[in-house]
Amino acid sequence: MTSVQNLLRQLSGNKVILLSILCLFLVSSCKTKKTVVDNKGPRTQTPNTNRPGPKSKVDTIRWSESVLENSDVVTTETPIEYKSSYKIAILIPFESNRYEPRQFQIQESNENRFANYYSGVKLALEKLNTEGANFSVQVIDSGVGNISPKLNKLKEYDLIIGPYNRQQLKETAEFCLKNEIVNISPWQASSKIAEDNPFHVQLRPNQTAYYDAMVEHALRKYDVEQIWLVGRDTKTDKGRINYFQESAAAILNKPKGVLNEYEIDLDSLTNEALTYNNIFVEDKKNVFLFPQWSSEDEPFLYDCLRKLAIEKGSNDLIVYGMPVMIDSDKISYDYFQNLDIHVTRAKWVDRHDPDVKAFRKYYFDRYNALAQDDALDGYDMMMFVGSNLMKDGKTFQYTLDQDRERYLQTSFDIQKVVLSDEERLDNFNKIDYFENRNLDIIRFRKDRLVRD
């Protein structure tokens, strides 16, 4: 039996009413209640409840600001601790003391996003309940400011999920280390949160993981002579390209500098001069990697792609880019098709997937509201964490690397991270934190975006 604060009720009103009621319940609820279970939930993976013997085998990651490198696999013995029930706290920044109903009408508002996220979490908890989970779940408004008073009430818990705020997360990671509680971080990606902390699990890949995934995918399909790293004469772009070169060198076991580099003349983007200066090779596919990451890079990327589409002629080419290319309002799907754009993504909702369709229908039937991507994100996170907690007990973080399931919008590839400290790299029992490094390559095919 899973008990959880019943913050969502089945409603006949619209989505705004659903989300507004959520925050009203957050303000007023303080006791946990039993969850109403509906066995007609969407199809999900059923965890193996057979209890295996002690095991823990994870890849050691040697990480630095400039290079990431896989080292030999290290096996350590970790005792498995099963309990008849587990106490879970979920820290979400509803900020109920500043409740503004009109904010729920804005799809990208924090209020809307976290309400959707929690609704997905709740559906996953109900599904896990039907599969034998025995969780006592407390949902806490993490709010803003000092989180210590709330954490001090959670010393007997087995799992803490969140919070979102980076400073609060750092305090929570330290608290969980001290009290030997697994801390799941669903939202933040940073190497600055945890150190020497095997209880901290980061589900969002760091930026370097995106770069590594892009380089690895390109090198797996094309020769180095075909690949161009594209950037500007700026410190930021030069640093990004330098990392790409180091990543490629590590993958190929060759000296740094194996990939071609091409510096864009910014003036050529806005006049009739050639931007790519006839660098195309006619008898081979031309591969262009753009490492630009932020929304501030969007105008530059748009101009680069526009000129690339004009100048490519009949040459065959492919473009790799960061999530900003999909998120951009300026870069249309015409460019995706014409330039065969491939984008690195940590999460991707394929609305043609039967399981996604089933979830969205179930969500609508349950709440009379459309499921946003955050709802699927919350559902996936809770199914991943909850099923592994059921299967491998309180120290389940050591065996998360063995999860090979495809969830609704992502898979998880949890790896051990060791920061680049020469005194620590040789100590294979040291773990700074665990990080998800799963990333998909998304491309345009048959009039829609799909995983490659």
Buried (B, 14 or more C-beta within 10 A) or exposed (E): EBBBBBBBEEBEEEBBBBBBBBBBBBEEEEEBEEBEEBEEBBEBBEBEEEEEEEBBBBBBBBBEEEBBBEEEEBEBEBEBEEEEEBBBBBBBBBBBEEBEEEBBEEEEBEBBBBBBBBBBBBBBBBBBBBBEBBBBBBBBBBBEEEBEEBBEEBEEBBBBBBBBBBEBBBBBBBBBBEBEBBBBBBBBBBBEBBBBBBBBBBBBBBBBBBBBBBBBBBBEBBEBEBBBBBBBEEEBBBBBBBBBBBBBBBBEEEEBEBBBBBBBBBEBBEEEEEBBEEBBEEEBBBBBBBBBBEEEBBEBBBBBBBBBBEBBEEBBBBBBBBBBBBEBEEBEEEBBBBBBBBBBBBBBBBEEBEBBEBBBEBBEEBBBBEBBBBBBBBBBBBBBBBBBBBBBBBBBBBBBBBBEBEBBBBBBBBBBBBBBBEEBBEEBEBBBBBBBBBBBBBBBEEEEBBEE
